[in-house]
Amino acid sequence: MYTTDSISGLCNFLKTTPENALKKMFVAGDFTDGHLRLILKVCRAAPEAEFMTYFNDEKLPQMFKLSPGEKKAQENFWPVCKKKFEQLGLIVVGKAA
């Protein structure tokens, strides 16, 4: 599990950082442009508490349509995202959120 503070910080980071900067930082290897677009949709559409629930439960909201790239990214979405965020130090393993 990841700390509540790190998930909250990640949500705020995603909401406030320009998309081009996020793309340069994240898109490489398993983390595709589809992953980035999808995590931004989830983060921007949901309040922080709801985002934290989606993150911890590894679920996605059913409230928006997905592009073909996002549909493909959906198959392994949360494991790929969590791995990338952990590698970059944006989330830390700790006390259960």
N, C-alpha and C positions, 0 to 999 in steps of 0.2 A: 504494500500500500504506500501511497504517497502522502506527504503531509498536507493538511488543509491549507496552510499558508502557501506552499509551493503551487498548488492547483489554483488558488486564488490569484497569486502573482502571475502565473501563466496566462490566465484569462485576461487580466489587465494588460499584460504585455502584448497579447494578440490583438486586443481592442485598440491599443494606442500606437502601435508601431506601423509605419507605412507598409503597404502590401509589397512594394518592390524590395524593401529591405528584408522582409520576411522571406520572400522568394529566394534571394541571394543566400540567406542564412540556412534555409531548410531544404530546398529542392535539390536533392542529390541521392543517388542510390535508390533504395526502396521508397523513399519519401518523394512522391511525384507532385506535379502541379495540381492534380486532382485531390490529393491529400490536403494540400494547402488550402485550396478553395473550399473544401468541405469543412475543415476545422474552423476557417474564418466564418462560414455560414452558421455553424453551430454556436460559436462564441458570440457572434454579433446578434443572433436571433434570440438567445436565451439570457435571462438574468444570471448573474454569477452563481447563485445557489443551484440553479437548474443545470448550468454547465458542469458544475462539480458532480452532480448526480449522474449526468450522462458519462462523464469521465470515469467515475468510479465503477459504474455499472456496465461500462463499455457498450452503451446503446446510443442510437442516434434518434433525434426527433423525426417525426413523420410529417412535418409541416411544410416542407419545401420540395420542389422538383430537383432532380439531379441530372447533370450533364453526363454524357457517356464516360468521360474521364473520372467524374465523381462516383459514378456507379461502379466502375472498376476498382477504385480506391476503397470503396465501402467494404469490399470482401475481407480485407485485412487491416482496416482503418485504425482502430485503437492500438493494437500492438505496435504497428509501424510508427504511429505518432508518439506513443509513450517512449519507445526506444530512442527516437530522434531527440525528443525533449530532454530525456535523461542524459544522453550523450553530450548535449550542449549545456547541461547544468541548469536547465530551466525548471526542472522538477527534481525533488529529492525523495529517496525512499526513507521512510521513517514511521513514526506512530500513525496508526490507521486514521484516515481522514473521516 
